Amino acid sequence: MDPVEQLSRHFEDSRQRLTSLAHRILGNSADAEDALQDAWVRLSRPGATDLSAVANLDGWLTTVVSRTCLNKLRARAARPESPTDSNGPALHVRPDHEPVHEPGPEDRALLTEQVTLALHVVLESLTPPERLAFVLHDSFGTPFSEIAAILGKSTEATRKLASRARQRVHAVDPTEIETDPARQRGVVDAFFSASRDGDLDTLLGLLHPEITFHADGGATRPAATATIRGPENVTRRAAAFAVPEATFRPVTVNGNAAVVVHTDDRPVSVMAFVVSGGRIVQIYSLLDQPRIDQLVNSLG
């Protein structure tokens, strides 16, 4: 069999696994498909691949796709593709609602959305090497020695990257995420009340020790994208919510209590809160104006 044809056949046979890998690393389907396309273009160039020198074709393809994904992670902030592209999570914004007393299929779907948003916030807070090391080792069982070769680091340093990422990911236990809308809203309302009053002690008591605040500026405001960790740091950021002219419209985002922040009668942010054990463990703040407008318009 011609080497290019052999490689093409093996690549197609591995596509599902490679797509899953790229999606876990990059966080969305569009970028995952782009990564596979880029990897294949590189592999299929004449003379680019000597299969006789490849002992483990599956492992080799994993390495190529992983390196392509790593380059994409590093390039995101520097080269946004267009103002309408989004690397953020799929957001489902709904009017605020009363608690549902009888659990059903919709409740299970909402819990899945909650966990998806929580995982996205954690992964976006990781550095590209941390994210790659965690996904490759914990989700795909890739040995640290192979991940180290991809990252150009020592095996021990790579092990520490994955450990740090794992600690942050497991700070949010899916089984402990608050699902009752009334309890969620009570914690979020208390957060904004304490922010307006400058009540630092109450604010600190409402924040989980492992809290992560992720601001998503998207493609239109990449400089606004940032991650803040720890109650004290998030408390300092909370002072921005005490602006007298700001108003907060209660909504839900992916099953979590959320608000649309308005200033001068214009929506300027969508903030979603993940509550665990009566405290806020994550805050996701969307600052990308086209996406904000699209979500608010969907509310009617």
C-alpha positions as CSV (number, residue, x, y, z in Angstrom):
1,M,0.0,0.0,0.0
2,D,1.2,3.5,-0.8
3,P,2.5,5.2,2.4
4,V,0.3,8.2,1.9
5,E,-2.7,6.0,1.4
6,Q,-1.8,3.9,4.5
7,L,-1.5,7.1,6.5
8,S,-4.7,8.5,5.2
9,R,-6.6,5.3,6.1
10,H,-5.1,5.1,9.6
11,F,-5.9,8.8,10.2
12,E,-9.5,8.3,9.2
13,D,-9.8,5.2,11.4
14,S,-8.4,7.3,14.3
15,R,-10.5,10.5,13.5
16,Q,-13.0,10.0,16.3
17,R,-10.4,9.6,18.9
18,L,-8.2,12.4,17.6
19,T,-11.3,14.7,17.4
20,S,-12.2,13.9,21.0
21,L,-8.6,14.7,22.0
22,A,-8.6,18.0,20.2
23,H,-12.0,18.9,21.6
24,R,-11.0,18.3,25.2
25,I,-7.8,20.4,24.7
26,L,-9.4,23.3,22.8
27,G,-12.9,23.3,24.3
28,N,-15.0,23.6,21.1
29,S,-15.8,21.6,18.0
30,A,-14.9,24.2,15.4
31,D,-11.3,24.5,16.7
32,A,-11.0,20.7,17.1
33,E,-11.9,20.2,13.4
34,D,-9.5,22.9,12.4
35,A,-6.7,21.3,14.4
36,L,-7.3,17.9,12.7
37,Q,-7.3,19.6,9.3
38,D,-4.1,21.5,10.0
39,A,-2.5,18.3,11.3
40,W,-3.5,16.3,8.2
41,V,-2.2,19.1,5.8
42,R,1.2,18.9,7.6
43,L,1.3,15.1,7.5
44,S,0.2,14.7,3.9
45,R,2.8,16.9,2.4
46,P,5.2,15.0,0.0
47,G,8.1,13.7,2.0
48,A,6.8,14.9,5.3
49,T,6.3,11.5,6.8
50,D,8.5,8.4,6.8
51,L,6.2,5.7,8.2
52,S,9.1,3.2,8.3
53,A,10.5,5.3,11.2
54,V,7.3,5.4,13.1
55,A,7.0,2.5,15.7
56,N,3.7,3.5,17.2
57,L,1.4,5.2,14.6
58,D,-1.4,5.9,17.1
59,G,1.0,7.6,19.6
60,W,2.6,9.5,16.8
61,L,-0.7,10.9,15.5
62,T,-1.6,11.8,19.1
63,T,1.7,13.8,19.3
64,V,1.1,15.6,16.0
65,V,-2.5,16.6,16.9
66,S,-1.5,17.6,20.4
67,R,1.3,19.9,19.2
68,T,-1.2,21.4,16.7
69,C,-3.6,22.1,19.6
70,L,-0.9,23.5,21.8
71,N,0.0,26.0,19.0
72,K,-3.7,27.0,18.7
73,L,-4.0,27.5,22.5
74,R,-0.9,29.8,22.4
75,A,-2.2,31.7,19.4
76,R,-5.7,32.4,20.5
77,A,-5.2,35.7,22.3
78,A,-2.7,37.0,19.8
79,R,-4.6,36.1,16.6
80,P,-8.4,36.1,17.1
81,E,-9.9,35.0,13.8
82,S,-12.9,37.4,13.6
83,P,-15.1,39.4,15.9
84,T,-17.9,36.7,15.6
85,D,-15.8,33.7,16.4
86,S,-16.0,32.3,19.9
87,N,-13.7,30.1,21.9
88,G,-16.0,30.3,24.9
89,P,-18.6,27.8,26.1
90,A,-22.0,27.4,24.5
91,L,-24.1,29.6,26.7
92,H,-27.9,29.1,27.2
93,V,-29.4,32.2,28.8
94,R,-32.9,31.9,30.1
95,P,-35.2,34.1,32.2
96,D,-34.9,33.5,35.9
97,H,-37.3,30.8,37.1
98,E,-38.7,29.3,40.2
99,P,-37.4,26.0,41.7
100,V,-38.6,22.8,40.0
101,H,-39.9,20.4,42.7
102,E,-40.1,17.2,40.6
103,P,-36.8,16.3,39.0
104,G,-37.1,15.3,35.4
105,P,-35.1,15.1,32.2
106,E,-34.8,18.9,32.0
107,D,-33.1,19.0,35.4
108,R,-30.6,16.4,34.3
109,A,-29.9,18.4,31.2
110,L,-29.4,21.6,33.3
111,L,-26.9,19.8,35.5
112,T,-24.9,18.7,32.5
113,E,-24.9,22.4,31.4
114,Q,-23.7,23.4,34.8
115,V,-20.9,20.9,34.9
116,T,-19.9,21.9,31.3
117,L,-19.6,25.6,32.2
118,A,-17.7,24.8,35.4
119,L,-15.2,22.6,33.5
120,H,-14.8,25.3,30.9
121,V,-14.0,28.0,33.5
122,V,-11.3,25.7,35.0
123,L,-9.7,24.7,31.7
124,E,-9.6,28.4,30.5
125,S,-7.8,29.3,33.8
126,L,-5.0,26.8,33.0
127,T,-1.9,27.7,31.0
128,P,-1.6,25.9,27.7
129,P,1.1,23.4,29.0
130,E,-1.1,22.7,32.1
131,R,-4.1,22.1,30.0
132,L,-2.3,19.8,27.6
133,A,-0.6,17.8,30.3
134,F,-3.9,17.3,32.2
135,V,-6.0,16.3,29.3
136,L,-3.5,14.0,27.7
137,H,-2.6,12.2,31.0
138,D,-5.9,12.2,32.9
139,S,-8.3,11.7,29.9
140,F,-6.2,9.7,27.5
141,G,-3.7,8.0,29.6
142,T,-0.7,9.3,27.8
143,P,2.6,8.7,29.7
144,F,4.3,11.8,31.2
145,S,7.4,11.0,29.3
146,E,5.6,11.4,26.0
147,I,3.8,14.5,27.1
148,A,7.1,15.9,28.2
149,A,8.5,15.4,24.7
150,I,5.6,17.4,23.2
151,L,6.0,20.2,25.7
152,G,9.8,20.2,25.6
153,K,10.0,19.9,29.4
154,S,11.3,17.3,31.8
155,T,9.1,14.4,32.9
156,E,9.0,15.7,36.5
157,A,8.1,19.2,35.4
158,T,5.3,17.8,33.2
159,R,4.0,15.7,36.1
160,K,3.8,18.9,38.3
161,L,1.9,20.7,35.5
162,A,-0.7,18.0,35.4
163,S,-0.9,17.8,39.2
164,R,-1.5,21.6,39.4
165,A,-4.2,21.4,36.8
166,R,-5.8,18.4,38.4
167,Q,-6.0,20.2,41.8
168,R,-7.9,23.1,40.2
169,V,-10.2,20.9,38.2
170,H,-11.2,18.8,41.2
171,A,-11.8,21.9,43.3
172,V,-15.2,21.8,41.7
173,D,-17.0,18.6,42.6
174,P,-19.9,18.0,40.2
175,T,-21.9,16.2,42.9
176,E,-21.7,19.3,45.1
177,I,-22.8,21.9,42.6
178,E,-26.0,23.6,43.9
179,T,-28.9,22.8,41.7
180,D,-31.7,24.5,43.5
181,P,-32.4,27.8,41.8
182,A,-33.7,29.5,44.9
183,R,-30.5,28.6,47.0
184,Q,-28.3,29.7,44.1
185,R,-30.1,33.0,43.8
186,G,-29.9,33.6,47.5
187,V,-26.1,33.3,47.5
188,V,-25.7,35.5,44.4
189,D,-28.0,38.2,45.8
190,A,-26.0,38.2,49.0
191,F,-22.8,38.6,46.9
192,F,-24.1,41.7,45.2
193,S,-25.5,43.1,48.4
194,A,-22.2,42.7,50.2
195,S,-20.4,44.2,47.2
196,R,-22.6,47.3,47.2
197,D,-22.2,47.7,51.0
198,G,-18.5,47.1,50.9
199,D,-18.9,44.3,53.5
200,L,-15.7,42.5,53.0
201,D,-16.2,40.0,55.8
202,T,-19.5,38.8,54.3
203,L,-18.0,38.7,50.8
204,L,-15.1,36.5,51.9
205,G,-17.6,34.2,53.7
206,L,-19.5,33.8,50.4
207,L,-16.5,32.8,48.3
208,H,-15.1,29.3,48.2
209,P,-11.4,29.0,49.1
210,E,-10.7,27.7,45.6
211,I,-12.8,30.3,43.8
212,T,-11.9,31.2,40.2
213,F,-13.1,34.3,38.4
214,H,-12.8,34.1,34.6
215,A,-13.4,37.2,32.5
216,D,-14.0,36.3,28.8
217,G,-13.3,39.2,26.4
218,G,-13.7,37.0,23.4
219,A,-12.3,38.0,20.0
220,T,-13.4,41.6,20.3
221,R,-11.8,42.3,23.7
222,P,-8.9,39.8,24.0
223,A,-7.1,42.1,26.5
224,A,-10.0,41.8,28.9
225,T,-9.6,38.1,29.1
226,A,-8.2,37.2,32.5
227,T,-8.4,34.8,35.4
228,I,-8.3,35.7,39.1
229,R,-8.0,33.1,41.8
230,G,-8.6,33.2,45.5
231,P,-11.2,34.9,47.8
232,E,-9.1,38.0,48.6
233,N,-8.3,38.7,44.9
234,V,-11.9,38.2,43.8
235,T,-13.1,40.4,46.7
236,R,-11.0,43.2,45.4
237,R,-12.5,42.7,41.9
238,A,-16.0,42.8,43.5
239,A,-15.6,46.5,44.1
240,A,-16.3,47.0,40.4
241,F,-19.9,45.7,40.9
242,A,-20.7,48.6,43.3
243,V,-21.0,51.2,40.5
244,P,-24.1,53.2,41.4
245,E,-25.4,53.4,37.8
246,A,-25.2,49.6,37.2
247,T,-28.3,47.5,37.2
248,F,-28.5,43.7,37.3
249,R,-31.2,41.7,35.5
250,P,-31.5,38.2,37.0
251,V,-31.3,35.3,34.5
252,T,-29.9,31.8,34.4
253,V,-26.9,30.7,32.3
254,N,-26.5,27.0,31.7
255,G,-28.6,26.3,34.8
256,N,-26.6,28.6,37.1
257,A,-27.9,31.8,38.7
258,A,-26.6,34.7,36.6
259,V,-27.2,38.4,35.9
260,V,-27.0,40.7,32.9
261,V,-25.2,43.8,33.9
262,H,-26.5,47.1,32.4
263,T,-24.9,50.5,32.4
264,D,-26.5,53.5,30.6
265,D,-29.3,51.1,29.6
266,R,-27.0,48.9,27.7
267,P,-26.0,45.3,28.6
268,V,-22.2,45.3,29.2
269,S,-21.7,41.9,30.8
270,V,-23.3,38.5,31.5
271,M,-22.1,37.0,34.7
272,A,-22.8,33.3,35.7
273,F,-22.1,31.9,39.2
274,V,-21.4,28.3,40.1
275,V,-22.4,27.7,43.7
276,S,-21.1,24.8,45.8
277,G,-21.8,24.1,49.5
278,G,-23.4,27.5,49.9
279,R,-20.5,29.4,48.5
280,I,-19.5,30.7,45.1
281,V,-16.8,28.5,43.6
282,Q,-16.7,30.1,40.1
283,I,-17.7,33.3,38.4
284,Y,-17.8,33.5,34.6
285,S,-18.0,37.0,33.2
286,L,-18.7,37.5,29.5
287,L,-17.4,40.8,28.2
288,D,-17.6,40.2,24.4
289,Q,-20.2,42.8,23.3
290,P,-21.5,41.0,20.1
291,R,-22.1,37.8,22.1
292,I,-23.7,39.7,24.9
293,D,-26.1,41.4,22.6
294,Q,-26.9,38.1,20.9
295,L,-27.7,36.5,24.2
296,V,-29.7,39.4,25.6
297,N,-31.7,39.6,22.3
298,S,-32.6,35.9,22.7
299,L,-34.3,36.7,26.0
300,G,-36.8,39.0,24.2
